[in-house]
Amino acid sequence: MTHPMSRPSSEQVPRSERKPLYVKVVTQPALHGCWSVNISETGIGLIATPRRPSEGPHENEPVEMAFSLPDTGAHVRVHGVVRWRHDTAGGGGTVAALGISFGAFDAADGVKLARYLSTSHLQVVAAFASEDESRAVRQALDGVATPHFAGTAEDVHALLTRGDMAALLVCGQDESRALALVESLAELRAEVDPTGAGPPSDLASRIVYCAPAAPERLVALFNTGRIYRALGAWPDPDAMREAVLQAGREHGFRTEQWRMALELERNLLRERALAQAPVGGPGRHAEEVGFRSPPMQRVMEMVRLVAPHRVAVLLQGETGTGKEVLARILHRLSGRGDLPLVVQDCGALTETLLESELFGHVKGAFTGAVSDHPGLFVLANGGTIFLDEIENTTPNLQAKLLRVLETGDIRPVGGTQVRHVDVRVVAASNRDLGEEVRTGRFRADLFYRLNSFTIDIPPLRERPEDIPELARAFVEQFNRTLKRSATGVAPDADEVLHGYGWPGNVRELRNVVERAVLLSRPGEMLTRRLLPPALLTNAVPRADPTGDGSLRARLHQVERELIREALERHGGVLRRAAVALGMDPVTLGRRARRHGLWKAE
C-alpha cells in the first residue's frame, strides 16, 4: 500500500455520513457472494453468502477489499478491519453482514472515494419519459438529484442493478406499460435470492408513480408497498422534487436502520471471549490440519517446493479433497501472501459471464454493462488467482486463459485497450485433464501450459491417518460456531470414521462432524449414536491389529458390542444400561471405560 491513511481504533472511528451503495466487492480473505450495502469515508457495510462459517474475515481481523464505484467506474482498493460480523442461517443458506472500518487505501484511491462521496447526488431512474417529461424531470431535480433516463423495461432493470439508485420515477402516458413495470419489479423484490446477488428487498429503490392509473389501482399499489408515492400524470415540479428527496431520505434511513439492527443483534449474541487457540498446534498453521499422513506430507513437500516460483500449478483430486485449502497455502508461501488471492469457480457461470468476471468489460459491451468492470485478473494483480473446476471452461475461454498465462495481457470484453498484469495462476480440476484432452474436451496447449507442475491430492480413504486430527479440528471449530461443548470423538465413533470410504472426502467428514456436534448434549463425546445411519451401514470394521482370532478376543468384542448397544439404547445413562444388562453399575462402568465407551465425569 502506497498511501496509508491513519485511522483510530474501531471503537473510536467517527461516524461519517453513509450513502447507499450496492456493488460487488472482492475481499481477501475471500467471502462468497459479497456486496456492499452502504459506504462512508470511514467504512463500508457488506452482505455476503459464505459457504462455510469459517470463510472470510471475522471480528477484529484485517481484510482487503476491491470494488468499483458506480457511474465513474473508478476502482478502489483498501485495507480495513472487521468491526463486527453477524451470520444468519436461512432457507437459502447463510447470510453474513459485516461492518468494516477503513484503514489504508491503495495509492490515490482514498481521494477517489472522497470525491465520489462529496460530488454524488441522489441517483434517480426516470422510466418511459417523453421529451417534454424528461425536460420537466431535469428541471425539477436540478441541483438535488441526478436523473438517468430509461426507454425500456430492460434499461430500467440495468440501471437499478447499477447499485446506487435511490428512486424510480415511472413516467409516460401508457398506463398498462407503467403498471406492468411496477408489478414486475414487485415480483423481483419478492423473490428470495440465496446467492446474495443483490441488496435486500427492503433496500430497493423507492418507486414514485407519475403515470396515469385509476385511483383504486393506485391505492392498492400503495397499500401493498409496490409504490412509494403516486403523483399522477404530469405532476407539479415541486411535488416531484419533494417526493424524490423524501424517497432518498427514506432509502438512506432504511439502509442505516438495517445496518444498525444487524450490528445490535450481533453485539447482543456474541460471546465476550472471541479469541480461540489455533487448531493447528504450535508452529503449525491452522490450514495444515490433517496433513500428517505420508501421502499429504509428500503433497506438502511439493507445495513448499513450487510456492516461491512464478509457475502455474494444477491441483488435481476428487471433489472435497481440499484443493482450495492447498491453493491458499501456496499463496501464503509464495511471497505474495500480503497481496490478493482471488477465487473463481469456473463451473458456476456461463461462458459470457465468466469471461466478463475474469477479464472485465467496458461500459456498453453488452446489455446490463452500465459501467466498466476491471475483472478478477486485474483485481488479483500482484497476487494469485485460483480457478476451480477449470475443466468446465469452453475452448474459446481456454484460448484466452492461455494468452494470459503466456503474456500476462488482459483485454476486457468490448474493449480495445490491453492491460498487463502479474498474476500467479493456480488451477484445479476434479477430473483427469489429460483424459479430457484425449477426448477433445480440453485444449491441449492450455493443458501443457498448466501441466508444468501438477500436484495430485489423494482422497481421504487413502490417508486414514488424517481422519482423527481432522475430526478433532472440526469438533473444536463447530463447538465455537454452534455454541456446543462436545468433548471429542469416542472410540466407537472413531472406528466407524476409519471404516467408511468417504466418497465426499474431507468435505463429507466435515459435514458429518458438524451434524454430530449439533446433535450432541453438553459435555458429551461424539459416539456412534450421533453419526448418520448411512455411515454406520457402509462402514467396514477395522481388522484386529493383533490378528488375534482367539475365543478370548472374540468374547472381548462381543462384550464391547453389547455394552455399546445398551448405552446407546438408554441414552448413555450408565445405571439404566446396567439394569438392562443385569449388571452392577460400578462393574459396568469399569468395563465400559476399559472398552473406551465411557468417560468418567
SULUR-V786764 format. One record per residue. N is the residue number from 1. RES is the residue in one letter. NEAR is the number of other ideal C-beta (glycine too) atoms within 8 Angstrom. D_CENTER is the distance of its C-alpha to the mean C-alpha in Angstrom with 1 decimal. Layout:
n->{N,N}
res->{RES,RES}
near->{NEAR,NEAR}
d_center->{D_CENTER,D_CENTER}
This chain:
n->{1,2,3,4,5,6,7,8,9,10,11,12,13,14,15,16,17,18,19,20,21,22,23,24,25,26,27,28,29,30,31,32,33,34,35,36,37,38,39,40,41,42,43,44,45,46,47,48,49,50,51,52,53,54,55,56,57,58,59,60,61,62,63,64,65,66,67,68,69,70,71,72,73,74,75,76,77,78,79,80,81,82,83,84,85,86,87,88,89,90,91,92,93,94,95,96,97,98,99,100,101,102,103,104,105,106,107,108,109,110,111,112,113,114,115,116,117,118,119,120,121,122,123,124,125,126,127,128,129,130,131,132,133,134,135,136,137,138,139,140,141,142,143,144,145,146,147,148,149,150,151,152,153,154,155,156,157,158,159,160,161,162,163,164,165,166,167,168,169,170,171,172,173,174,175,176,177,178,179,180,181,182,183,184,185,186,187,188,189,190,191,192,193,194,195,196,197,198,199,200,201,202,203,204,205,206,207,208,209,210,211,212,213,214,215,216,217,218,219,220,221,222,223,224,225,226,227,228,229,230,231,232,233,234,235,236,237,238,239,240,241,242,243,244,245,246,247,248,249,250,251,252,253,254,255,256,257,258,259,260,261,262,263,264,265,266,267,268,269,270,271,272,273,274,275,276,277,278,279,280,281,282,283,284,285,286,287,288,289,290,291,292,293,294,295,296,297,298,299,300,301,302,303,304,305,306,307,308,309,310,311,312,313,314,315,316,317,318,319,320,321,322,323,324,325,326,327,328,329,330,331,332,333,334,335,336,337,338,339,340,341,342,343,344,345,346,347,348,349,350,351,352,353,354,355,356,357,358,359,360,361,362,363,364,365,366,367,368,369,370,371,372,373,374,375,376,377,378,379,380,381,382,383,384,385,386,387,388,389,390,391,392,393,394,395,396,397,398,399,400,401,402,403,404,405,406,407,408,409,410,411,412,413,414,415,416,417,418,419,420,421,422,423,424,425,426,427,428,429,430,431,432,433,434,435,436,437,438,439,440,441,442,443,444,445,446,447,448,449,450,451,452,453,454,455,456,457,458,459,460,461,462,463,464,465,466,467,468,469,470,471,472,473,474,475,476,477,478,479,480,481,482,483,484,485,486,487,488,489,490,491,492,493,494,495,496,497,498,499,500,501,502,503,504,505,506,507,508,509,510,511,512,513,514,515,516,517,518,519,520,521,522,523,524,525,526,527,528,529,530,531,532,533,534,535,536,537,538,539,540,541,542,543,544,545,546,547,548,549,550,551,552,553,554,555,556,557,558,559,560,561,562,563,564,565,566,567,568,569,570,571,572,573,574,575,576,577,578,579,580,581,582,583,584,585,586,587,588,589,590,591,592,593,594,595,596,597,598,599,600,601}
res->{M,T,H,P,M,S,R,P,S,S,E,Q,V,P,R,S,E,R,K,P,L,Y,V,K,V,V,T,Q,P,A,L,H,G,C,W,S,V,N,I,S,E,T,G,I,G,L,I,A,T,P,R,R,P,S,E,G,P,H,E,N,E,P,V,E,M,A,F,S,L,P,D,T,G,A,H,V,R,V,H,G,V,V,R,W,R,H,D,T,A,G,G,G,G,T,V,A,A,L,G,I,S,F,G,A,F,D,A,A,D,G,V,K,L,A,R,Y,L,S,T,S,H,L,Q,V,V,A,A,F,A,S,E,D,E,S,R,A,V,R,Q,A,L,D,G,V,A,T,P,H,F,A,G,T,A,E,D,V,H,A,L,L,T,R,G,D,M,A,A,L,L,V,C,G,Q,D,E,S,R,A,L,A,L,V,E,S,L,A,E,L,R,A,E,V,D,P,T,G,A,G,P,P,S,D,L,A,S,R,I,V,Y,C,A,P,A,A,P,E,R,L,V,A,L,F,N,T,G,R,I,Y,R,A,L,G,A,W,P,D,P,D,A,M,R,E,A,V,L,Q,A,G,R,E,H,G,F,R,T,E,Q,W,R,M,A,L,E,L,E,R,N,L,L,R,E,R,A,L,A,Q,A,P,V,G,G,P,G,R,H,A,E,E,V,G,F,R,S,P,P,M,Q,R,V,M,E,M,V,R,L,V,A,P,H,R,V,A,V,L,L,Q,G,E,T,G,T,G,K,E,V,L,A,R,I,L,H,R,L,S,G,R,G,D,L,P,L,V,V,Q,D,C,G,A,L,T,E,T,L,L,E,S,E,L,F,G,H,V,K,G,A,F,T,G,A,V,S,D,H,P,G,L,F,V,L,A,N,G,G,T,I,F,L,D,E,I,E,N,T,T,P,N,L,Q,A,K,L,L,R,V,L,E,T,G,D,I,R,P,V,G,G,T,Q,V,R,H,V,D,V,R,V,V,A,A,S,N,R,D,L,G,E,E,V,R,T,G,R,F,R,A,D,L,F,Y,R,L,N,S,F,T,I,D,I,P,P,L,R,E,R,P,E,D,I,P,E,L,A,R,A,F,V,E,Q,F,N,R,T,L,K,R,S,A,T,G,V,A,P,D,A,D,E,V,L,H,G,Y,G,W,P,G,N,V,R,E,L,R,N,V,V,E,R,A,V,L,L,S,R,P,G,E,M,L,T,R,R,L,L,P,P,A,L,L,T,N,A,V,P,R,A,D,P,T,G,D,G,S,L,R,A,R,L,H,Q,V,E,R,E,L,I,R,E,A,L,E,R,H,G,G,V,L,R,R,A,A,V,A,L,G,M,D,P,V,T,L,G,R,R,A,R,R,H,G,L,W,K,A,E}
near->{7,4,11,7,9,3,9,5,6,8,4,6,12,6,5,7,5,12,11,12,13,11,12,6,12,13,14,10,10,11,14,11,10,13,15,13,15,13,11,12,7,10,12,13,14,16,13,14,13,13,6,6,8,5,10,14,11,8,9,7,9,9,14,11,14,11,11,12,14,12,9,8,11,8,11,14,10,14,11,14,11,15,10,10,12,12,9,8,5,8,4,9,8,10,12,15,15,15,13,14,12,15,11,10,16,10,6,7,13,11,7,12,14,9,8,11,12,6,6,10,8,11,14,15,16,14,15,12,11,8,5,6,13,12,8,11,15,9,8,11,14,6,4,9,13,9,12,10,9,12,5,6,9,7,10,13,9,12,12,12,9,12,9,13,13,14,18,15,15,15,13,12,7,8,9,6,9,17,11,9,13,14,9,9,13,10,8,7,8,6,6,5,8,9,7,13,6,7,9,6,7,6,12,9,10,12,12,17,14,13,14,7,12,5,6,6,9,12,8,8,13,10,6,7,5,10,13,9,10,10,11,7,7,6,10,6,9,7,9,17,11,8,14,17,11,9,14,12,8,10,14,12,8,10,13,10,8,12,14,8,8,10,12,8,9,12,8,6,6,8,5,4,4,9,3,6,3,7,10,10,6,3,3,7,8,8,9,10,10,11,10,8,10,7,9,13,10,8,14,11,8,10,13,8,6,12,11,6,5,3,7,12,13,13,14,13,12,8,7,10,12,11,12,10,8,13,15,11,14,14,15,9,11,11,6,10,8,3,8,13,15,14,10,12,8,13,6,4,8,5,10,7,8,13,11,15,9,12,12,15,15,11,9,6,11,10,5,7,14,8,11,10,11,9,14,11,14,12,12,14,10,8,14,17,15,15,12,12,11,13,12,6,10,6,6,7,12,12,10,10,14,12,9,14,10,7,6,9,10,14,9,15,12,9,10,3,6,6,8,8,12,6,13,11,13,14,12,16,13,10,8,7,15,8,8,13,12,6,6,5,6,11,10,7,7,13,13,8,11,15,10,7,10,9,13,7,13,11,11,14,7,7,12,9,8,13,12,10,10,13,13,11,12,13,14,10,11,14,12,8,8,9,6,10,6,14,7,8,11,13,8,11,15,12,11,13,15,9,9,10,5,11,5,9,14,12,9,11,16,11,9,12,13,11,10,13,15,9,6,11,4,6,7,10,10,15,14,11,6,10,14,7,6,6,11,10,6,8,11,6,6,8,5,8,5,5,6,7,6,6,5,7,11,9,8,8,8,8,10,10,8,9,15,12,8,11,14,11,8,10,6,9,7,12,7,9,14,13,7,9,10,4,7,6,9,6,9,14,12,8,10,12,11,6,12,7,13,9,7,5,3}
d_center->{25.1,28.5,28.6,27.8,28.0,29.0,27.3,28.4,26.4,23.7,26.3,28.7,26.7,28.8,27.2,27.7,27.5,24.1,23.7,21.3,18.9,16.2,14.9,11.8,10.9,10.0,9.6,11.2,10.1,7.0,3.8,1.9,4.8,6.4,10.1,13.1,15.5,18.5,19.9,23.1,24.9,23.7,20.0,17.0,15.1,11.4,9.4,5.7,4.5,3.2,5.3,7.8,9.5,10.1,6.8,7.2,10.6,12.7,16.0,18.6,16.5,16.6,14.0,14.7,13.7,15.0,15.7,18.7,21.1,22.4,26.0,26.7,23.7,24.0,21.3,20.3,18.9,19.0,18.6,18.0,17.7,15.5,18.3,16.5,13.3,13.5,11.4,13.0,13.2,14.5,15.9,12.9,10.5,9.0,8.7,8.5,11.2,12.2,15.6,16.1,19.6,20.6,22.5,23.6,23.3,23.9,27.5,28.4,24.9,25.8,28.9,27.0,24.8,28.0,29.9,27.3,27.3,31.1,32.0,29.6,31.3,30.0,28.6,30.3,30.4,33.9,34.0,37.2,39.4,42.8,44.4,46.2,43.2,41.1,43.8,44.0,40.2,40.4,43.4,42.0,38.7,40.4,39.2,36.6,34.1,33.2,33.6,32.0,34.0,32.8,35.4,33.3,30.7,28.4,29.0,28.2,24.8,24.0,25.1,23.2,19.9,20.8,19.3,22.3,24.8,26.3,28.9,30.2,34.0,35.1,38.5,41.1,44.0,42.5,41.7,40.2,37.8,36.7,36.2,34.3,31.8,31.4,31.0,28.4,26.3,26.7,25.6,22.4,21.7,22.5,19.9,16.9,13.7,11.1,8.8,8.8,11.0,13.4,14.9,16.2,19.6,21.6,20.7,21.9,25.0,28.3,30.8,34.4,36.7,39.6,40.9,43.7,43.1,45.2,45.2,44.3,41.2,40.1,40.5,38.5,35.6,35.8,36.0,32.9,30.8,30.7,32.4,32.7,36.3,39.0,41.5,43.4,44.4,45.6,44.6,46.3,44.6,44.5,42.9,40.2,39.6,39.5,37.1,34.6,34.9,34.4,31.4,29.8,30.7,29.3,26.1,25.7,26.9,24.4,21.5,22.9,23.8,20.3,19.0,21.9,21.6,18.1,19.3,22.4,20.8,18.7,21.9,23.9,21.7,20.7,23.2,25.4,24.9,21.3,22.5,22.4,24.2,22.2,22.2,23.3,26.8,29.0,28.6,25.7,22.1,19.7,17.8,21.3,21.8,23.4,25.0,28.6,29.9,32.2,30.0,26.9,29.3,30.4,26.9,26.3,29.7,28.7,25.4,27.4,30.0,27.9,25.4,27.8,28.8,27.4,27.5,25.0,23.8,23.2,21.5,22.9,22.4,21.7,18.3,16.8,19.1,16.6,16.6,13.4,14.8,18.0,16.6,15.3,18.8,20.4,18.8,19.8,23.3,23.8,25.0,22.1,19.9,20.3,19.1,15.7,13.9,12.0,10.3,11.0,11.6,15.1,15.6,13.1,15.3,19.0,21.2,21.7,18.1,17.1,20.2,19.4,15.8,17.3,20.7,20.3,22.9,25.7,26.5,28.3,27.3,26.5,26.2,23.4,23.4,24.7,23.8,23.3,19.9,20.1,17.8,15.5,18.7,20.0,17.0,17.2,21.0,22.4,19.5,17.9,16.0,14.7,15.5,14.6,16.9,19.2,21.9,20.5,21.5,24.7,27.9,27.8,24.3,25.4,28.4,26.4,24.2,27.6,28.9,26.1,26.6,30.4,30.7,27.5,28.3,25.8,27.0,24.8,25.4,28.5,29.4,32.3,31.5,30.2,28.1,28.2,25.2,25.1,22.0,21.9,20.6,19.3,19.2,18.6,20.2,20.9,24.3,27.3,27.2,30.9,31.6,29.4,31.7,34.8,33.9,33.1,29.5,28.4,30.2,32.4,32.4,28.6,28.7,31.6,29.7,26.7,29.1,30.6,28.6,27.2,25.8,26.1,24.0,26.1,24.9,24.9,28.2,29.8,28.9,29.7,30.4,26.7,26.2,27.8,25.8,22.4,23.5,24.6,21.4,19.4,22.0,21.7,17.9,18.2,21.3,19.4,16.4,18.7,21.7,23.9,26.7,27.1,29.6,28.7,29.4,33.0,35.1,35.3,31.5,31.4,34.0,32.0,28.8,31.1,32.8,29.9,28.9,25.1,24.4,20.6,21.1,19.1,16.2,19.0,20.6,17.5,17.4,21.2,21.3,18.7,21.0,24.1,23.0,22.2,25.7,27.5,30.1,30.4,31.5,31.6,31.1,29.1,31.8,32.3,32.4,28.7,27.7,27.0,30.4,29.3,28.8,32.3,33.9,32.7,33.0,36.1,38.0,38.5,42.0,44.2,43.9,47.6,48.6,50.9,51.9,54.7,55.6,54.5,51.0,50.6,51.9,49.3,46.5,48.0,48.4,44.8,43.5,45.8,44.7,41.0,41.6,43.6,41.0,38.3,40.7,41.5,38.1,38.7,41.8,44.3,47.4,46.8,46.0,49.3,51.3,50.0,51.0,54.3,53.5,53.9,50.5,51.3,52.1,49.0,46.8,48.4,47.9,44.3,43.5,45.4,43.3,40.1,39.4,40.0,39.0,41.5,40.2}
